[in-house]
Amino acid sequence: MNRRRLLQLAGAAGLTGLWPRAARAGAAPYEGPFYVLVQAGGGWDTTMLCDPKGQVTEDDIDPVNHFFVDEIEEVGPFRLAPVGISAFFERFRDDLLVINGIDCQTVSHVTGERNTWSGSPDTGMPSFGALVSAAVRPRPALPYLTNGGYDHTAGLIAPTRLADTDAIRELAWPHRLDVDDPDSAWLAGSGVDRLAQARADRLARLRGAASLPRVARSHDMLAEARASDNELARVVDYLPDALDGSNALLQQAQVAMACFKAGVTVAANCHIGGFDTHGDHDALQTTALVALMDGLGHIMDEAERQGIADQIVLLVSSEFGRTPSYNDTDGKDHWSVTSMLAMGPGIRGGRVVGATTDGVVAESVDPVTLALDPDGVNITAADVHASLRELTGISADPVAVPYPVGSPLPLFT
């Protein structure tokens, strides 16, 4: 592989630009917890998922949905729409937390994504995945993977895109003519080691001679990038030979879990679309929701296969919900209330927090007990993120302090 090809692969993988500033040669693998952030792009309909609303009789003039109240399914504490999504809830009924009635405060896709995944509608806010990854020290080689959705980092950390297993292998073994053959190095004998030592010695001389802070920082980032080589090579040991294309989330999970298992990644954005159903809502939204819930099951299957399921923090949400009535094309439009699914270490499962009215208006909760209370507070994305920061212990971390969000609530504990 020539130098130009390597640089192309590095750019495609998101390995150029800002490098992890705290990576160290020979650092012990990061052992968790690992954060999987599943973004349901387009605005899902929570009333067809975990906050179901059905019609009482066939005479309802403007029903929220076309299924009936008595068709709503119950799995432990969860009430679910009858659209074929119950398997995941049955499997994780004791681990799963559902937060309903999250006030999005917007119906804009761009603002909603930013708000849901950073805790603020303001531009420039880093995503939760970026914050929690940047707070880990020493920082592993590929701390924040992303497959799309809101992944802004505010310059705290470099996002990495690794959707291609061939690219990962070529980046891990740049000195091999055949990445699967350790004997195909294009330098014989100890030539690769001697070349690496020569490069290290030259960089040490440059770093020692650097007088401008900007130049010194550039040399530091290059040194840390080179120090990550062995960490990236570890990923190859855990990758499947070929990614499974049967579900978009499964493919993303296979790469993410290999990186988690190798100890080189802290958080991964997973993304699945199809939820912006302004027409033919029932059919399209059902298809998207079934794919999402099947994908979540695949994510946890892959985590179990890699032996890290007990270290996975799973967060699932969307930028907003859908209207409590249909439009003229049997679709539903944007609505400023959403939900979140969560489970993992430190999260008390088997619960539903928050609620909405029959008209899908967020209900207030007592900020201490979380019981419904008309004199209480609305749950906002800002409060959810303040609570997430407390859960993960980064509220006072220097990477998070410059980006304030809301007030923590006892949502997860």
Buried (B, 14 or more C-beta within 10 A) or exposed (E): BEEEEBEBBBEBBBBEEEBBBBBBEEBEBBEBBBBBBBBBBBBBBBBBBBBBBBBEEEEBEEBBBBBBEEEBBEBBBBBBBBBBBBBBBEBBBEBBBBBBBBBBBBBBBEBBBBBBBBBBBEEEBBBBBBBBBBBBEEBBBBBBBBBBBBBBBBEBBBBBBBBBBEBBBBBBBBBBEEBEEEEEBEEEEEEBEEEBEEEBEEBEEBBEEBEEEEEBEBBBBBBBBBBBBEBBBBBBEBBBEEBEEEBBBBBBBBBBBBBBBBBBBBBBBBBBBBBBBBBEBBEBBBBBBBBBBBBBBBBBBBBEBBEBBEBBBBBBBBBBBBBBBBEEEBBBBBBBBBBBBBBBEEBBBBBBBBBBEEEBBBBBBEBEEBEBBEEBBBBBBBBBBBBBBBBBEBBEBEBBEEBBBBEBBEBBE
